[in-house]
Amino acid sequence: MKKRNKVVSIIIAVCLIVTMVPFMAYAGETVLSDEIVVLYSSDINGGVAENIGVAGMAAYANEMKASHKYVEVVDAGNAAGGTVLASISRGEYVVEAMNAAGYTMAVPGSKEFSYGVSALASDLNTAADFNYISCNFGVAGTESQFFRPYIVKTYGDVKIAYIGISDPDIINHYQSEFVLSDGTPLYTFAEGNNGKELYAQVQAAIDAAKKEGADYIIAVGNLRNTTDGFSAKSVIQNTSGINAFINSNSGKASGGEQVRGKDGTVAMLTSPGAGINNIGILKIEAGKSLTTQLLTSYKLRDVKTADTVEDLTDEYSSALKEVFATASSKLEAASTSGTRTIESGETNFGDLAADAYRAVTGADVALVDASEITTNISVGGISYNDVIRAIPANDGISVAQISGFDLMDALEMSARLYPAKNKNFLQVSGITFDIQETVLTSVTTDGLGNFVSVNDDYRVTNVMVGGKPLDLMGTYTVAGSNSLLNGETGYTMLTNGPLTKLNVSTDNLALITYISYDLKGSVGGAYSKPQLRIDSIKLARQSEINALIEAKAEEKVKEYKEELEELKRELEIQEEVIALKTLEIDASSKFTKTSGKRKVRVTWTVSQEIDGVKYQIYKSSKKSSGYKKMFTTSGKSYTNTAGLTKGNTYYYKVRAYKYLNGKYYYSDWSDKTYKKITK
């Protein structure tokens, strides 16, 4: 920290003491509220100094302590990773900042596990002045757990249990940490049986806490907003006793949603969102229902915490000068004359960055807006600072599920000015395509430069994803910066698909991770030049391409005709199936006895005639069960002459069926008709 800043901090502190002197005489008269205040954050993602930050959290905690006896500060997970400083310090930069802010407990999320189980269990856990809690993380095949499943705290006459819940999906993020090469699990997150194992683990913690006298149960976790049984809402609905659930990893902020538990208890489900943009506030007053809210703006900062964060930043920033990799070729965003080549075509740096985004997210496709890469990286040693200078935004990298149509429109938006410069030209990974220079752009944008539509032929052609032609009707996972996926750079079509992974990494950290681990610290020959993922079809080549198209046109037409015939046959089958499914059968029966022989004749009519249909007749002596097939016919009548006993009543029902394309299809049953054998 600069000495000048320290001096200013001391002066401010002295001024505060002086201004408080007149009020100290009345301190004895202050009556502190018995209301319990729980402040909470989530998904800090390494950004301890961003937005309200931990210094703002500490300042608000101090404000609450001035009027309340009981104040807790908790974090729901995903704090210890997500920035370069967090990464190079292996999370300790974040943990020490949280110590300074007065956090009392936290739940380990995906970011806490990113440095390995041993690093979390020993290094981070040792460095933390607060307690990590998790009821569902333990050693596979045993009842051994790494952290306390819950903590019970006493506030006057009230006891509150805080139960930690880690996301079971963590095990899929770091397979090598949790599973041996032969598939033997080392650790467990109670991830089995579609959520039932997790519910049982949480319920066991609730029951144990209740046995210790807990009056309120607050679950603190980092569960995804999914529909597969592992969401916070699912946990509440499948357990009994939770009064509030503070959640991270949900993708959005929520002040509070009422969710009813298995026993009818109403729990408040709340998430403060990512990056300490908000401070979550939960209040409990004995004998009254709890309340939750989000503080969305707060200007005060705790001086001591802010100074500590600044000291930590200075300390760990010195490590950013460290060379962690080498490059055998210049990674280019601009030419030696300063022309931004990355804005008018594919570059080796663009390829590298896009590959990094795809590698850290596991997406099908990655897109990098040219504006994200600001400078070149020179041949030789690469330091962390080199990467940060080249990709300075520190924007989150997320994944969206995008349709083939929208992906095609994104490429067309990128190519609309080609070969002229486009400051938002896309660099790509997992996808290749050509740009036809002879086709004039038909992209329309609004007054702000946002995509509206493509009105004529596409310049983009020959699009391949993972080596296969782009399926316009399909969907793809697409990785990109939040600003790109949110449509902030004009690619509004990318907002049409839902985000499936949020803030997996940041832009610069993704590149550092990819170079360090995937490339083993060496950016070699594969990135010495652009990899021809984006090719230009100039006028000289157009005639060759046209000839090739014409040569294959007849073959394609034949294929299309065959496909059309097959489709026609499938449609005909579907029409027959629909006709069969909607067929109504009206059955009736008549009993007669002639020449001492009993007969029941069953006849039926149908709502429409269908060629090739046959009918099955079933019989039972009970109205609702015991039916057995008696006869199959293509006609519309059946005479039963056997198994008819005087005094009994017999029930009959009929259905139609047809064999189509290797499969039997059936109509609904007719109404049941019955006759009593009277003689």
C-alpha positions, 0 to 999 in steps of 0.5 A, spaced: 500 500 500 502 507 498 504 510 505 500 516 503 494 512 503 496 509 510 496 516 512 490 518 510 487 512 513 490 514 520 487 521 519 480 519 517 480 514 523 482 519 528 477 524 525 472 519 527 474 518 534 474 525 535 467 526 532 464 520 536 467 523 543 460 527 544 456 521 543 460 516 548 457 519 554 450 516 552 453 509 550 450 506 556 443 508 554 443 505 548 439 499 548 441 494 542 435 490 539 435 482 540 433 481 533 438 477 529 441 479 523 444 474 518 448 478 512 450 474 506 454 474 500 455 468 494 459 467 488 464 472 490 468 469 484 475 472 487 472 479 486 473 481 493 474 489 491 469 489 486 462 492 487 460 493 494 466 488 496 468 485 502 469 492 505 462 494 504 460 488 507 464 489 513 461 496 514 454 494 513 456 489 519 459 494 523 452 499 522 448 493 524 452 491 530 451 498 533 444 497 533 443 489 534 446 484 539 447 479 534 450 479 527 453 474 523 456 474 516 456 468 512 458 466 504 454 461 500 460 459 496 464 460 490 468 465 493 475 463 492 476 463 485 475 467 479 480 472 478 487 472 476 489 474 484 485 469 486 488 463 482 495 465 483 494 465 490 490 459 490 484 462 494 488 465 500 487 472 497 480 471 497 480 467 504 484 473 507 480 478 505 474 475 508 477 474 514 478 481 514 471 483 513 469 478 519 466 472 515 464 467 521 462 461 516 462 459 509 460 453 504 465 450 499 463 451 492 466 449 486 471 455 486 473 453 493 475 446 490 478 448 484 485 448 487 484 440 489 481 437 495 487 437 499 488 445 498 481 446 501 481 441 506 488 444 509 491 450 506 484 454 505 481 451 511 487 453 515 488 460 513 480 461 514 478 465 521 471 462 519 468 455 519 467 451 512 461 447 513 458 442 508 453 436 510 454 432 504 461 432 502 465 426 505 469 420 503 466 415 499 464 409 502 464 412 509 461 416 514 467 421 514 466 428 513 471 433 511 467 439 514 462 440 520 455 439 517 452 444 521 453 449 526 448 451 532 449 458 535 446 461 541 443 468 541 440 469 547 434 465 548 434 463 540 438 457 537 439 457 530 443 452 526 446 453 519 447 447 515 452 447 509 450 444 502 455 443 497 453 442 489 453 435 487 455 437 480 462 439 483 464 432 482 463 433 475 467 439 474 474 435 477 473 428 476 480 427 477 480 429 484 474 425 486 474 419 482 480 414 480 482 412 473 478 405 474 472 409 476 472 408 484 470 414 487 474 417 492 469 422 495 462 423 495 457 429 495 451 425 496 450 425 488 446 419 487 439 417 486 436 423 483 437 427 489 434 423 494 441 421 497 442 429 498 435 430 501 437 424 506 443 427 508 440 434 509 435 431 513 440 428 517 443 434 519 436 438 520 434 432 525 441 432 529 441 440 529 434 440 532 436 435 537 441 440 539 435 445 541 435 449 534 429 453 534 431 455 526 434 452 521 438 456 515 441 452 510 446 455 506 448 452 499 451 453 492 445 449 488 444 450 481 437 452 478 436 446 475 430 441 474 434 435 476 432 434 483 439 438 485 436 445 486 435 449 492 427 449 491 428 441 491 431 440 497 426 444 501 420 441 498 423 434 499 426 435 507 422 438 513 424 443 518 428 448 513 426 456 515 431 459 510 435 457 504 441 462 502 443 460 496 449 461 491 450 458 484 443 460 482 444 465 476 440 470 479 439 475 485 432 474 489 430 477 495 426 471 497 421 466 495 416 462 499 417 455 498 413 450 502 417 444 505 415 436 506 412 438 512 408 444 510 413 449 513 414 455 509 422 457 507 424 463 504 429 461 499 434 467 497 440 469 493 444 475 493 447 474 486 454 474 484 460 479 486 457 482 492 453 487 487 448 486 493 448 484 501 443 479 503 440 481 509 436 475 513 432 478 520 429 473 525 426 476 531 424 470 537 416 468 536 416 472 529 417 469 522 423 471 519 424 476 513 429 477 507 431 482 503 437 485 498 441 491 499 442 493 492 446 499 493 451 501 499 456 507 499 460 506 506 466 502 506 470 499 512 477 503 512 480 497 516 478 492 511 479 496 505 486 497 507 487 490 508 484 488 501 489 493 498 495 490 502 493 483 500 492 486 492 499 489 493 502 483 496 499 478 491 500 483 485 507 482 485 507 475 483 503 477 477 510 479 474 512 472 474 513 468 467 509 462 467 509 460 460 513 461 453 510 463 446 514 461 440 511 466 435 507 473 436 500 472 438 497 477 434 491 482 435 494 488 431 500 488 425 507 491 427 504 498 424 498 498 429 492 496 424 487 491 428 488 485 424 483 481 429 478 486 427 478 484 420 480 476 420 482 470 424 488 471 428 493 466 432 491 470 438 484 469 437 484 462 435 488 461 442 483 465 446 477 461 443 480 455 444 481 457 452 474 459 453 472 452 450 477 448 454 475 451 461 467 450 459 467 444 455 462 448 450 461 445 443 463 452 440 467 458 443 466 465 440 471 471 442 469 478 440 475 482 437 474 487 442 476 483 448 483 482 446 487 489 446 494 488 445 499 482 442 503 478 446 510 478 444 515 472 443 518 469 449 516 469 456 509 470 458 507 473 465 500 474 468 501 481 467 502 480 459 495 476 459 492 481 463 494 487 459 492 483 453 485 481 455 484 486 461 476 486 462 476 481 467 469 479 464 466 472 466 466 467 461 459 463 461 455 458 457 449 459 453 444 454 449 444 457 442 440 454 436 443 453 430 439 458 427 442 463 432 449 461 431 448 462 424 446 469 425 451 471 429 457 468 424 453 473 419 453 479 424 460 478 425 462 477 417 457 483 415 463 488 414 468 483 411 474 484 409 473 491 412 474 492 419 469 490 424 471 492 432 466 486 434 469 481 429 468 474 432 474 469 433 472 462 434 473 455 436 469 448 435 467 451 428 469 453 421 466 457 416 467 460 409 465 468 408 463 469 400 465 476 399 461 476 392 455 476 397 453 483 399 451 483 406 443 483 408 444 484 415 440 490 418 441 493 425 438 498 429 440 505 431 445 502 437 448 497 432 444 491 435 442 485 430 435 485 427 435 480 422 438 477 415 434 479 410 437 476 404 442 471 402 448 469 407 455 471 406 457 465 411 457 458 408 460 451 409 459 452 417 461 446 420 461 444 428 465 439 431 467 437 423 459 436 422 455 441 418 451 446 422 444 443 424 440 449 423 434 446 427 439 443 433 442 446 439 449 448 441 453 450 447 456 456 446 462 459 451 463 467 451 464 473 455 458 475 459 458 482 455 457 478 448 452 473 451 448 478 454 448 482 447 452 488 449 456 488 443 450 487 438 449 480 438 442 480 441 441 473 437 445 470 443 440 472 448 435 467 445 438 461 449 438 460 456 445 460 460 447 453 462 453 455 466 454 462 469 461 465 470 465 458 469 472 463 469 474 470 467 476 471 460 484 472 462 484 467 467 481 462 462 487 463 457 492 463 463 489 456 465 489 453 458 496 455 457 498 453 464 495 446 464 492 444 457 498 447 453 503 445 459 506 452 459 508 452 452 504 456 446 508 452 440 507 451 433 500 450 433 499 457 434 504 460 430 499 462 425 491 462 424 488 455 423 484 457 417 477 456 421 475 462 417 476 462 410 475 467 405 471 466 398 474 471 393 471 472 386 477 468 383 474 462 387 467 463 386 467 460 379 470 454 382 465 453 387 459 454 383 462 448 378 463 444 384 456 445 386 453 444 379 457 437 379 454 435 386 447 438 384 444 432 381 446 427 386 443 432 392 437 432 388 436 425 388 438 424 395 433 430 397 427 426 392 429 419 396 428 423 403 422 426 400 419 420 399 421 417 405 418 423 409 412 422 405 411 415 407 412 417 414 407 422 414 402 417 411 404 412 417 403 418 422 396 420 419 394 412 419 396 412 427 392 419 428 386 416 425 387 409 429 388 413 435 382 418 434 377 412 432 371 411 436 368 404 437 361 403 439 360 396 442 353 393 443 351 385 445 345 381 445 343 374 448 340 369 445 338 361 447 336 357 441 336 349 441 339 349 448 345 353 446 347 360 449 350 365 445 352 372 446 353 376 439 357 382 440 357 388 434 360 394 433 360 401 429 366 405 428 367 413 427 371 412 421 373 406 416 380 405 416 383 400 411 387 394 413 384 395 420 383 388 425 379 388 431 380 384 438 375 382 442 376 381 450 371 378 455 371 378 463 366 376 468 368 382 472 367 389 469 374 392 471 379 387 471 380 380 468 379 381 461 382 376 456 382 376 449 377 372 445 377 373 438 381 377 432 377 379 426 377 384 420 369 384 421 365 388 426 361 382 429 363 376 434 359 371 437 361 368 443 358 361 444 362 358 450 363 359 457 356 362 458 353 360 465 346 361 467 346 367 472 352 370 470 354 377 467 359 377 462 363 384 459 366 385 453 370 390 450 373 392 443 379 395 440 382 396 433 389 395 431 394 395 425 401 393 423 405 399 421 412 400 419 414 394 424 410 396 430 403 395 432 398 401 433 392 400 437 385 405 438 382 406 445 377 401 447 370 401 446 365 402 451 364 396 455 358 392 453 355 386 457 349 381 458 347 377 463 345 369 462 338 369 464 336 362 461 
